[in-house]
């Protein structure tokens, strides 16, 4: 017993040794039982700070001969490892799988603030590459369909149209999170278990968003996810885990599906996978290419130039959404902190990163990178999108925007709705394409279409209104060209969406208005408002004009409506919409001034309390910004209405 006590005392002080034992047990659970069942077998020579574990063989054997210590180690494995241990295991896992962190590392950003990528070199590397991760580590729909357990079932569902790409990745995360021997365990263990998006808010916290677009969107999305879990995910995961024929670490619950959903939306990248990586060629095809390459060797110098993602005639990149461990720990650069200083690229040939078929992190030139966090950009996103998808907001966000929509329910009370839907059906198709593929980011389409507008309601009740622009995004930057802009800009050239259309009328009698160059509201939304606000006699006049044309185009319809109606009715409707939005915001959570006072108090609390009230702070920042923008755009609409009324009279 004295020898065992001395051995225990030795291991207690040898922290590196104990840590390496835990790492080995986490990556190879059978390691413990192999040594315990056969004490004559020498343990593997794991390195401990430059010293082989063989030197500790006697200690290992004596320790493992003690049942008490075995139980103690197993209890430690069952409990959550500390943050430092999980991070160290993850970094070792990255390197063991071919990743190269040559000028950076991953470490905590601060208490309860998650992880970030930090530079470790005092100067920027020659080619700017600080991290490279093989695409083999990426979790994509392709990876899921190739999985020996999930693959067959998921392929069948995918071919039948029962699931989409994103659902496959979420399903993979769910199943792998309870597999005791998952190859992705070091990565999954380091991911956050809770998030800061409204889907994770308590009911009291969510009530702080009343009156905003996100309040209704979050409630509907919660209900949608709960229904999806009960009707589809729960049974499917059970089926997949039973086919795996392995013991699971725990049961799956709705919170796990919510976690998988949040992991995907907060970390997924749209990856341009090399065509040759997605569709690898057979050996015969490679031999044929090699033969052709030898025959054309004289032309090598002139044919070898290609970009990092180039496929040399093998096809265009295949875009897949997925997670790239390591790269996905880069945080968004904000105006209150460091701006984005890095971008990620895909390297098919390995010419930039030295690793073929990899994704690498590239620093900006002349960046002073000594011990600083390396930020990337998630895109020019407003606080509504940042909070909904990523769980954070930016005070005084220059990319903030206001969403204005015409309530679908109000269509029931619109006069002559059948005639107006026919006119809208002709007008909207060109604008629909330009709007969704030129203005709105793809991550926001989910909010705009699936949440804000009940599509099935539109389909059955008013088919043409499916395509009409029933909502619009008003970026904050539009105010720079508005009536009350403080920017010193040449407004002689219109940046308004309306310039192309309203300069042309059916007969040329209605001239372009004087306020056109200052108008900040998108023409595609104005088209809808003009049509909805038409009087019965105006509809008859427009129909009479269009009767002269066999098949009127969208521009001809818009020109006829513009000549008959002008903008007066549209501006009146727009002022009503913005006024109603402001009333809803203030009824839900008070005035802009009250939010400003709340923020001053929240910003003055000690740092230790700020993280505890993060959801509350984010809600106040977001809703105050919405009230500010609503007031500013309402002022623009009211002034445009005044000018329009003067000119039409």
C-alpha positions as CSV (number, residue, x, y, z in Angstrom):
1,X,0.0,0.0,0.0
2,X,2.9,2.3,0.7
3,X,4.1,2.0,-2.9
4,X,0.7,2.7,-4.2
5,X,0.4,5.8,-2.1
6,X,3.7,7.0,-3.4
7,X,2.6,6.3,-6.9
8,X,-0.6,8.2,-6.4
9,X,1.3,11.1,-5.0
10,X,3.7,11.1,-8.0
11,X,0.8,11.1,-10.5
12,X,-1.0,13.9,-8.5
13,X,1.9,16.2,-9.1
14,X,2.5,15.0,-12.7
15,X,-0.4,17.0,-14.3
16,X,0.8,16.5,-17.8
17,X,0.9,12.7,-17.3
18,X,-2.7,12.6,-16.0
19,X,-3.9,14.8,-18.8
20,X,-2.3,12.5,-21.5
21,X,-4.0,9.5,-19.9
22,X,-7.4,11.3,-20.2
23,X,-6.7,12.2,-23.8
24,X,-5.8,8.6,-24.6
25,X,-8.9,7.3,-22.9
26,X,-11.1,9.8,-24.7
27,X,-9.7,8.9,-28.1
28,X,-9.3,5.2,-27.4
29,X,-11.7,4.0,-24.6
30,X,-10.4,0.4,-24.7
31,X,-6.9,1.6,-23.7
32,X,-7.9,1.4,-20.0
33,X,-9.3,-2.1,-20.2
34,X,-6.5,-3.5,-22.3
35,X,-3.9,-2.5,-19.7
36,X,-6.1,-3.7,-16.8
37,X,-6.8,-7.1,-18.3
38,X,-3.2,-7.8,-19.3
39,X,-0.7,-6.1,-17.0
40,X,2.2,-7.8,-18.8
41,X,1.4,-5.8,-22.0
42,X,3.5,-2.7,-22.2
43,X,1.5,0.5,-22.8
44,X,2.0,2.5,-26.0
45,X,4.8,5.0,-25.8
46,X,2.7,8.2,-25.6
47,X,4.8,11.3,-25.3
48,X,4.5,13.5,-22.2
49,X,6.3,16.8,-22.5
50,X,9.1,15.1,-24.4
51,X,9.2,12.0,-22.0
52,X,7.9,8.6,-23.0
53,X,5.2,7.1,-20.9
54,X,7.2,3.9,-20.8
55,X,9.2,5.5,-18.0
56,X,5.9,5.6,-16.0
57,X,5.0,2.0,-16.8
58,X,5.3,0.8,-13.2
59,X,3.2,3.7,-12.0
60,X,0.5,3.0,-14.7
61,X,0.3,-0.7,-13.8
62,X,0.1,0.0,-10.0
63,X,-2.5,2.6,-10.5
64,X,-4.7,0.5,-12.8
65,X,-4.4,-2.4,-10.3
66,X,-6.3,-0.3,-7.9
67,X,-10.1,-0.6,-8.4
68,X,-10.6,2.7,-6.6
69,X,-8.5,4.6,-9.2
70,X,-10.2,2.8,-12.1
71,X,-13.6,4.0,-10.8
72,X,-12.2,7.5,-10.3
73,X,-10.9,7.7,-13.8
74,X,-14.1,6.4,-15.3
75,X,-16.1,8.9,-13.2
76,X,-13.9,11.7,-14.6
77,X,-14.5,10.5,-18.1
78,X,-18.3,10.5,-17.6
79,X,-18.2,14.1,-16.2
80,X,-17.6,17.0,-18.5
81,X,-13.8,17.6,-19.1
82,X,-12.6,21.1,-18.3
83,X,-12.4,23.7,-21.1
84,X,-8.6,23.5,-21.4
85,X,-8.7,19.7,-21.8
86,X,-11.4,19.8,-24.5
87,X,-9.6,22.5,-26.4
88,X,-6.3,20.6,-26.2
89,X,-7.9,17.4,-27.4
90,X,-9.6,19.2,-30.3
91,X,-6.3,20.9,-31.4
92,X,-4.5,17.5,-31.4
93,X,-7.4,16.0,-33.3
94,X,-7.1,18.7,-36.0
95,X,-3.4,18.1,-36.4
96,X,-3.8,14.3,-36.4
97,X,-6.2,14.7,-39.3
98,X,-4.0,16.8,-41.5
99,X,-4.9,20.3,-40.4
100,X,-2.1,22.8,-40.2
101,X,-2.3,25.8,-37.7
102,X,1.0,27.4,-38.9
103,X,0.4,30.9,-37.7
104,X,-2.6,30.8,-35.4
105,X,-4.3,28.9,-32.6
106,X,-7.7,28.6,-31.1
107,X,-8.4,29.8,-27.6
108,X,-11.2,31.3,-25.5
109,X,-12.1,34.9,-26.2
110,X,-13.0,35.5,-22.6
111,X,-15.2,34.2,-19.8
112,X,-18.4,32.8,-21.3
113,X,-17.5,34.3,-24.7
114,X,-16.7,31.1,-26.7
115,X,-13.6,30.5,-28.8
116,X,-11.8,32.5,-31.4
117,X,-8.8,32.2,-33.8
118,X,-5.8,34.1,-32.6
119,X,-2.5,34.8,-34.4
120,X,0.7,33.3,-32.9
121,X,3.3,34.8,-35.1
122,X,4.6,38.3,-34.6
123,X,4.4,38.9,-38.4
124,X,2.3,37.9,-41.3
125,X,3.5,34.7,-43.0
126,X,5.0,35.2,-46.5
127,X,1.9,34.0,-48.3
128,X,-0.6,35.1,-45.6
129,X,-1.9,31.5,-44.9
130,X,-2.2,30.9,-41.2
131,X,-4.5,27.8,-41.2
132,X,-5.3,25.0,-43.6
133,X,-7.9,22.3,-43.0
134,X,-8.4,19.3,-45.3
135,X,-11.9,19.1,-46.8
136,X,-12.0,15.6,-45.6
137,X,-12.8,17.1,-42.2
138,X,-15.8,19.1,-43.5
139,X,-19.3,18.0,-42.4
140,X,-21.3,18.4,-45.6
141,X,-24.4,16.6,-47.1
142,X,-21.9,14.6,-49.2
143,X,-20.3,13.4,-46.0
144,X,-23.6,12.3,-44.5
145,X,-24.7,10.4,-47.6
146,X,-21.3,8.6,-47.6
147,X,-21.6,7.6,-43.9
148,X,-21.9,3.8,-43.5
149,X,-24.7,4.1,-40.9
150,X,-26.7,7.2,-41.9
151,X,-25.9,7.0,-45.7
152,X,-28.4,4.3,-46.9
153,X,-31.4,5.8,-45.0
154,X,-30.5,9.4,-45.8
155,X,-29.9,8.6,-49.5
156,X,-33.4,7.0,-49.8
157,X,-35.0,10.0,-48.1
158,X,-33.0,12.5,-50.1
159,X,-34.0,10.8,-53.4
160,X,-37.6,10.9,-52.4
161,X,-37.4,14.6,-51.6
162,X,-38.2,14.0,-47.9
163,X,-35.1,16.0,-46.6
164,X,-32.9,18.8,-47.8
165,X,-29.2,19.3,-47.5
166,X,-29.3,21.3,-44.3
167,X,-31.5,18.7,-42.6
168,X,-28.9,16.0,-43.4
169,X,-26.1,17.9,-41.7
170,X,-28.3,18.5,-38.6
171,X,-29.2,14.8,-38.5
172,X,-25.6,13.9,-38.7
173,X,-24.7,16.2,-35.8
174,X,-27.5,14.7,-33.7
175,X,-26.5,11.1,-34.2
176,X,-22.7,11.7,-33.9
177,X,-23.3,13.6,-30.6
178,X,-24.5,10.4,-28.9
179,X,-22.1,7.9,-30.5
180,X,-19.6,6.9,-27.9
181,X,-16.9,6.2,-30.4
182,X,-17.6,9.1,-32.8
183,X,-14.7,10.2,-34.9
184,X,-16.0,13.7,-34.5
185,X,-16.2,13.6,-30.7
186,X,-13.2,16.1,-30.1
187,X,-14.9,18.6,-32.4
188,X,-18.4,18.1,-31.1
189,X,-17.3,18.4,-27.5
190,X,-15.8,21.8,-28.0
191,X,-18.9,23.3,-29.7
192,X,-21.2,25.4,-27.5
193,X,-24.2,23.7,-26.0
194,X,-26.3,26.9,-25.7
195,X,-26.7,29.8,-28.0
196,X,-27.9,33.4,-27.9
197,X,-30.4,33.5,-30.7
198,X,-34.1,34.2,-29.9
199,X,-34.8,30.5,-30.2
200,X,-32.9,30.0,-26.9
201,X,-34.5,33.0,-25.1
202,X,-36.8,32.4,-22.1
203,X,-40.4,33.5,-22.5
204,X,-39.6,36.6,-20.4
205,X,-36.6,37.4,-22.6
206,X,-38.5,36.8,-25.8
207,X,-41.2,39.3,-24.6
208,X,-38.6,42.0,-24.9
209,X,-38.9,41.6,-28.7
210,X,-42.7,42.3,-28.9
211,X,-43.6,44.4,-31.8
212,X,-40.6,43.5,-33.9
213,X,-40.3,41.2,-36.9
214,X,-38.2,38.7,-34.9
215,X,-40.8,38.3,-32.1
216,X,-43.3,36.6,-34.4
217,X,-40.6,34.9,-36.5
218,X,-39.1,33.3,-33.4
219,X,-42.4,32.0,-32.1
220,X,-43.3,30.5,-35.4
221,X,-39.9,29.0,-35.9
222,X,-40.0,27.4,-32.4
223,X,-43.3,25.8,-33.2
224,X,-42.0,24.6,-36.6
225,X,-38.9,23.0,-35.1
226,X,-40.9,21.4,-32.3
227,X,-43.3,19.9,-34.8
228,X,-40.5,18.7,-37.1
229,X,-38.8,17.0,-34.1
230,X,-41.9,15.2,-33.0
231,X,-43.2,14.2,-36.4
232,X,-39.9,13.3,-38.1
233,X,-36.6,13.7,-36.3
234,X,-37.3,11.8,-33.1
235,X,-38.3,8.5,-34.8
236,X,-35.7,8.9,-37.5
237,X,-32.8,9.3,-35.0
238,X,-34.1,6.3,-33.0
239,X,-34.1,4.2,-36.2
240,X,-30.6,5.3,-37.1
241,X,-29.2,4.6,-33.7
242,X,-30.7,1.2,-33.5
243,X,-29.2,0.3,-36.9
244,X,-25.8,1.4,-35.5
245,X,-26.1,-1.4,-32.9
246,X,-23.9,0.5,-30.4
247,X,-24.7,1.8,-27.0
248,X,-25.4,5.5,-26.9
249,X,-24.1,7.9,-24.4
250,X,-27.6,9.4,-23.7
251,X,-31.1,9.7,-25.1
252,X,-32.0,12.4,-27.7
253,X,-34.4,15.2,-26.8
254,X,-35.8,18.2,-28.5
255,X,-33.1,20.4,-27.0
256,X,-30.5,18.3,-28.9
257,X,-32.3,19.0,-32.2
258,X,-32.4,22.7,-31.3
259,X,-28.7,22.5,-30.6
260,X,-28.0,20.8,-34.0
261,X,-30.1,23.4,-35.8
262,X,-28.2,26.3,-34.1
263,X,-24.8,24.7,-34.7
264,X,-25.6,24.6,-38.4
265,X,-27.0,28.1,-38.8
266,X,-24.2,29.7,-36.7
267,X,-21.3,27.9,-38.3
268,X,-22.1,26.6,-41.8
269,X,-20.2,28.0,-44.8
270,X,-21.1,27.8,-48.4
271,X,-18.2,25.8,-49.7
272,X,-17.1,25.7,-53.4
273,X,-16.0,22.0,-53.4
274,X,-13.6,21.1,-56.2
275,X,-15.5,19.1,-58.8
276,X,-12.8,16.5,-58.9
277,X,-13.1,16.1,-55.1
278,X,-16.9,15.6,-55.2
279,X,-16.7,13.3,-58.3
280,X,-13.3,11.6,-58.1
281,X,-12.1,9.9,-61.2
282,X,-11.4,6.2,-61.6
283,X,-7.8,4.8,-62.0
284,X,-8.5,4.2,-65.7
285,X,-9.5,7.8,-66.2
286,X,-6.4,8.9,-64.3
287,X,-4.2,6.7,-66.5
288,X,-5.8,8.2,-69.6
289,X,-5.2,11.7,-68.4
290,X,-1.6,10.9,-67.5
291,X,-1.0,9.5,-71.0
292,X,-2.5,12.6,-72.6
293,X,-0.4,14.8,-70.3
294,X,2.8,13.1,-71.5
295,X,1.8,13.6,-75.1
296,X,1.2,17.3,-74.5
297,X,4.2,17.9,-72.2
298,X,5.6,20.5,-74.7
299,X,2.6,22.7,-73.8
300,X,3.0,22.4,-70.1
301,X,4.2,25.9,-69.4
302,X,1.3,27.5,-71.3
303,X,-1.5,25.3,-69.8
304,X,-0.6,25.1,-66.1
305,X,-1.9,28.5,-65.0
306,X,-5.1,28.1,-62.9
307,X,-6.7,29.6,-59.8
308,X,-6.7,27.8,-56.5
309,X,-10.2,26.5,-57.1
310,X,-9.7,25.8,-60.7
311,X,-10.6,22.4,-62.1
312,X,-8.5,22.4,-65.3
313,X,-11.5,21.4,-67.4
314,X,-12.9,19.0,-64.8
315,X,-16.0,21.0,-64.1
316,X,-17.2,23.9,-62.1
317,X,-17.0,23.8,-58.3
318,X,-19.9,22.1,-56.5
319,X,-21.3,24.4,-53.8
320,X,-22.2,22.7,-50.6
321,X,-23.2,24.1,-47.2
322,X,-21.3,22.6,-44.3
323,X,-19.0,22.9,-41.3
324,X,-15.3,23.1,-41.5
325,X,-13.7,22.4,-38.1
326,X,-11.1,25.0,-37.2
327,X,-12.1,27.6,-39.8
328,X,-15.6,27.9,-38.2
329,X,-14.1,29.3,-35.0
330,X,-13.4,32.6,-36.7
331,X,-15.6,35.3,-35.4
332,X,-17.3,38.2,-37.2
333,X,-15.3,41.5,-37.2
334,X,-17.5,44.3,-35.8
335,X,-17.2,48.1,-35.9
336,X,-16.8,48.1,-32.1
337,X,-13.8,45.8,-32.2
338,X,-11.4,44.5,-34.8
339,X,-12.6,44.6,-38.4
340,X,-12.3,41.6,-40.7
341,X,-8.7,40.9,-41.5
342,X,-8.9,37.5,-43.1
343,X,-10.8,35.5,-45.7
344,X,-11.1,31.8,-46.3
345,X,-10.5,30.1,-49.7
346,X,-10.6,26.6,-51.1
347,X,-7.4,25.2,-52.5
348,X,-7.9,22.2,-54.8
349,X,-4.4,21.8,-56.0
350,X,-2.6,22.7,-52.8
351,X,-0.6,25.5,-54.5
352,X,-1.5,28.1,-51.8
353,X,-1.8,26.1,-48.6
354,X,0.4,23.1,-49.4
355,X,-2.5,20.8,-48.7
356,X,-4.6,19.6,-51.8
357,X,-8.3,19.8,-51.4
358,X,-8.2,22.0,-48.4
359,X,-9.7,25.3,-47.0
360,X,-7.2,27.8,-45.8
361,X,-7.4,31.1,-43.8
362,X,-5.7,34.0,-45.5
363,X,-4.6,37.1,-43.7
364,X,-4.8,40.6,-45.3
365,X,-1.5,42.0,-46.5
366,X,0.5,44.1,-44.1
367,X,-1.6,43.0,-41.1
368,X,0.0,43.4,-37.7
369,X,-0.9,40.0,-36.3
370,X,1.0,39.8,-33.0
371,X,-1.3,38.0,-30.6
372,X,-4.6,39.4,-31.9
373,X,-7.8,37.7,-32.7
374,X,-8.3,37.0,-36.4
375,X,-11.8,38.1,-37.6
376,X,-13.6,37.3,-40.8
377,X,-16.7,39.0,-42.2
378,X,-20.1,37.2,-42.1
379,X,-21.3,39.7,-44.7
380,X,-23.1,43.1,-44.5
381,X,-25.9,42.0,-42.2
382,X,-28.4,44.0,-40.1
383,X,-29.0,43.3,-36.5
384,X,-32.2,41.5,-37.3
385,X,-30.3,38.9,-39.2
386,X,-27.3,38.8,-36.9
387,X,-29.5,38.2,-33.8
388,X,-31.8,35.7,-35.5
389,X,-29.0,33.6,-37.0
390,X,-25.9,34.2,-34.8
391,X,-27.2,35.5,-31.5
392,X,-25.4,38.9,-31.4
393,X,-26.0,42.5,-32.4
394,X,-23.8,45.5,-33.2
395,X,-24.6,48.8,-31.7
396,X,-25.0,51.5,-34.3
397,X,-24.7,48.9,-37.0
398,X,-24.1,50.7,-40.4
399,X,-25.6,47.7,-42.2
400,X,-28.8,47.7,-40.2
401,X,-32.1,47.7,-42.2
402,X,-35.9,47.9,-41.7
403,X,-38.3,45.3,-43.0
404,X,-41.7,46.7,-44.1
405,X,-44.4,44.4,-45.3
406,X,-48.0,44.8,-46.4
407,X,-50.1,42.5,-44.1
408,X,-51.6,39.6,-46.1
409,X,-54.7,39.6,-43.9
410,X,-55.5,43.2,-45.2
411,X,-55.9,41.9,-48.7
412,X,-59.4,40.6,-47.7
413,X,-60.5,44.2,-47.4
414,X,-59.0,45.6,-50.6
415,X,-61.5,46.7,-53.2
416,X,-61.5,45.1,-56.6
417,X,-58.9,42.6,-55.5
418,X,-59.4,40.3,-58.5
419,X,-58.7,43.0,-61.0
420,X,-55.6,44.2,-59.1
421,X,-54.2,40.7,-58.8
422,X,-54.3,40.3,-62.6
423,X,-52.3,43.6,-63.0
424,X,-49.8,42.5,-60.3
425,X,-49.3,39.1,-62.0
426,X,-47.9,40.8,-65.1
427,X,-45.7,43.3,-63.2
428,X,-43.8,41.4,-60.6
429,X,-41.8,38.6,-62.2
430,X,-38.8,40.7,-63.4
431,X,-38.6,42.5,-60.1
432,X,-38.9,39.3,-58.1
433,X,-35.8,37.8,-59.6
434,X,-33.7,41.0,-59.3
435,X,-34.9,41.6,-55.7
436,X,-34.3,38.2,-54.2
437,X,-31.0,37.4,-56.0
438,X,-29.6,40.9,-55.9
439,X,-30.6,42.5,-52.6
440,X,-31.6,39.9,-50.0
441,X,-29.0,37.6,-48.7
442,X,-29.9,33.9,-48.9
443,X,-29.9,33.4,-45.2
444,X,-32.6,36.0,-44.8
445,X,-34.9,34.6,-47.5
446,X,-36.0,32.0,-44.9
447,X,-37.2,34.8,-42.6
448,X,-38.8,36.8,-45.3
449,X,-40.7,34.1,-47.2
450,X,-41.2,31.2,-44.9
451,X,-42.0,33.2,-41.8
452,X,-43.2,36.7,-42.6
453,X,-45.5,35.8,-45.4
454,X,-47.8,32.7,-45.1
455,X,-47.1,31.3,-48.5
456,X,-49.9,28.7,-48.4
457,X,-52.4,31.4,-47.6
458,X,-51.2,33.5,-50.6
459,X,-51.3,30.4,-52.8
460,X,-54.9,29.5,-52.2
461,X,-56.4,32.9,-51.7
462,X,-54.5,35.3,-54.0
463,X,-52.2,33.4,-56.4
464,X,-50.6,36.4,-58.1
465,X,-49.6,37.9,-54.7
466,X,-47.2,35.0,-54.2
467,X,-44.9,36.8,-56.6
468,X,-45.8,40.4,-55.7
469,X,-43.4,42.3,-53.5
470,X,-45.4,42.3,-50.3
471,X,-42.4,43.3,-48.3
472,X,-39.2,45.3,-48.8
473,X,-35.9,45.8,-47.0
474,X,-34.8,49.3,-46.4
475,X,-31.1,49.4,-45.7
476,X,-29.9,52.2,-43.4
477,X,-27.5,53.4,-46.1
478,X,-30.5,54.4,-48.3
479,X,-30.9,57.4,-45.9
480,X,-27.7,58.8,-47.3
481,X,-29.5,59.7,-50.5
482,X,-32.8,60.7,-48.9
483,X,-34.4,64.1,-48.3
484,X,-32.7,64.6,-45.0
485,X,-29.3,63.2,-45.8
486,X,-26.3,64.8,-44.0
487,X,-23.9,63.3,-46.5
488,X,-22.2,65.6,-49.0
489,X,-23.0,63.7,-52.1
490,X,-23.9,64.6,-55.7
491,X,-27.6,63.8,-55.9
492,X,-27.8,64.7,-59.6
493,X,-27.6,61.0,-60.5
494,X,-30.4,59.0,-59.0
495,X,-29.6,55.9,-57.1
496,X,-33.3,55.2,-56.5
497,X,-34.8,52.0,-57.7
498,X,-37.6,54.1,-59.3
499,X,-35.6,56.0,-61.9
500,X,-36.0,53.6,-64.8
501,X,-39.7,53.2,-64.5
502,X,-41.2,56.5,-63.4
503,X,-39.3,58.4,-66.1
504,X,-41.6,56.7,-68.6
505,X,-45.4,57.2,-68.7
506,X,-47.9,55.7,-71.2
507,X,-48.4,58.9,-73.2
508,X,-45.7,61.0,-71.8
509,X,-48.1,63.4,-70.1
510,X,-47.0,62.6,-66.6
511,X,-43.5,63.8,-66.1
512,X,-40.9,62.4,-63.8
513,X,-41.4,64.0,-60.3
514,X,-38.9,66.4,-58.8
515,X,-38.4,64.2,-55.8
516,X,-37.3,61.2,-57.8
517,X,-33.5,61.6,-57.1
518,X,-34.2,61.6,-53.4
519,X,-36.6,58.7,-53.2
520,X,-35.3,55.9,-51.0
521,X,-38.1,53.3,-51.4
522,X,-37.6,50.4,-53.9
523,X,-39.6,50.5,-57.0
524,X,-40.7,46.9,-56.7
525,X,-42.4,47.6,-53.5
526,X,-43.9,50.9,-54.8
527,X,-45.3,48.9,-57.8
528,X,-47.3,46.7,-55.3
529,X,-48.5,49.7,-53.3
530,X,-49.6,51.7,-56.4
531,X,-51.6,48.7,-57.5
532,X,-53.2,48.0,-54.2
533,X,-54.2,51.6,-53.6
534,X,-55.9,52.1,-57.0
535,X,-59.5,53.3,-57.1
536,X,-62.1,51.6,-59.2
537,X,-62.2,54.4,-61.8
538,X,-58.4,54.2,-62.1
539,X,-58.5,50.5,-62.7
540,X,-61.0,51.1,-65.6
541,X,-58.7,53.8,-67.1
542,X,-55.7,51.4,-66.9
543,X,-57.7,48.6,-68.4
544,X,-58.7,50.8,-71.3
545,X,-55.1,51.8,-72.0
546,X,-53.9,48.2,-71.9
547,X,-56.7,47.1,-74.2
548,X,-54.8,48.8,-77.0
549,X,-52.0,46.2,-76.6
550,X,-52.3,42.5,-77.5
551,X,-50.0,41.2,-74.8
552,X,-48.8,44.1,-72.5
553,X,-45.4,43.7,-70.9
554,X,-44.6,44.4,-67.3
555,X,-43.2,47.8,-68.1
556,X,-46.2,48.8,-70.1
557,X,-48.5,47.9,-67.3
558,X,-46.4,49.9,-64.8
559,X,-46.3,52.8,-67.1
560,X,-50.1,52.8,-67.5
561,X,-50.6,52.6,-63.7
562,X,-48.0,55.4,-63.2
563,X,-49.7,57.7,-65.7
564,X,-53.2,57.2,-64.2
565,X,-52.3,57.0,-60.5
566,X,-49.0,58.6,-59.9
567,X,-47.5,58.0,-56.4
568,X,-50.0,59.7,-54.2
569,X,-52.0,56.6,-53.2
570,X,-48.8,54.5,-52.8
571,X,-47.2,57.1,-50.5
572,X,-50.4,57.4,-48.4
573,X,-50.4,53.6,-48.0
574,X,-46.7,53.6,-47.2
575,X,-47.1,56.3,-44.5
576,X,-49.9,54.2,-42.9
577,X,-47.7,51.0,-43.0
578,X,-44.7,52.8,-41.3
579,X,-46.9,54.5,-38.8
580,X,-48.5,51.2,-37.8
581,X,-45.1,49.6,-37.5
582,X,-43.9,52.4,-35.2
583,X,-47.0,52.1,-33.0
584,X,-46.6,48.3,-32.8
585,X,-42.9,48.7,-31.7
586,X,-43.7,51.3,-29.1
587,X,-46.7,49.4,-27.7
588,X,-44.5,46.3,-27.4
589,X,-41.5,47.7,-25.6
590,X,-41.8,51.5,-25.1
591,X,-40.2,54.4,-27.0
592,X,-36.8,54.8,-28.5
593,X,-35.9,57.2,-25.7
594,X,-36.8,54.6,-23.0
595,X,-34.6,52.1,-24.8
596,X,-31.7,54.6,-24.9
597,X,-32.0,55.0,-21.1
598,X,-32.0,51.2,-20.6
599,X,-28.9,50.8,-22.7
600,X,-27.1,53.4,-20.7
601,X,-27.9,51.5,-17.5
602,X,-27.0,48.1,-19.0
603,X,-23.7,49.4,-20.4
604,X,-22.7,50.7,-17.0
605,X,-23.1,47.3,-15.1
606,X,-19.9,45.4,-14.1
607,X,-18.5,43.1,-16.8
608,X,-19.3,40.1,-14.6
609,X,-23.1,40.9,-14.9
610,X,-23.1,41.8,-18.6
611,X,-23.0,38.3,-19.9
612,X,-25.8,37.3,-17.6
613,X,-28.0,40.0,-19.2
614,X,-26.8,39.5,-22.8
615,X,-30.2,38.5,-24.2
616,X,-31.8,41.5,-22.7
617,X,-29.1,43.8,-23.9
618,X,-29.3,42.4,-27.5
619,X,-33.0,42.8,-27.6
620,X,-32.9,46.4,-26.5
621,X,-30.1,47.2,-29.1
622,X,-32.1,45.5,-31.9
623,X,-35.5,47.0,-31.1
624,X,-34.1,50.5,-30.5
625,X,-32.5,50.4,-33.9
626,X,-35.8,49.3,-35.5
627,X,-37.6,52.3,-33.9
628,X,-34.9,54.7,-35.1
629,X,-35.1,53.4,-38.6
630,X,-38.9,53.4,-38.6
631,X,-39.0,57.0,-37.6
632,X,-36.4,58.0,-40.2
633,X,-38.1,56.2,-43.1
634,X,-41.5,57.5,-41.9
635,X,-40.2,61.0,-42.2
636,X,-38.9,60.3,-45.7
637,X,-42.3,58.9,-46.7
638,X,-44.2,61.8,-45.2
639,X,-42.0,64.3,-47.0
640,X,-42.4,62.4,-50.3
641,X,-46.1,62.4,-49.8
642,X,-46.2,66.2,-49.3
643,X,-44.1,66.8,-52.4
644,X,-46.2,64.4,-54.4
645,X,-49.5,66.0,-53.3
646,X,-48.1,69.4,-54.3
647,X,-47.1,68.3,-57.8
648,X,-50.2,66.3,-58.5
649,X,-52.4,69.2,-57.5
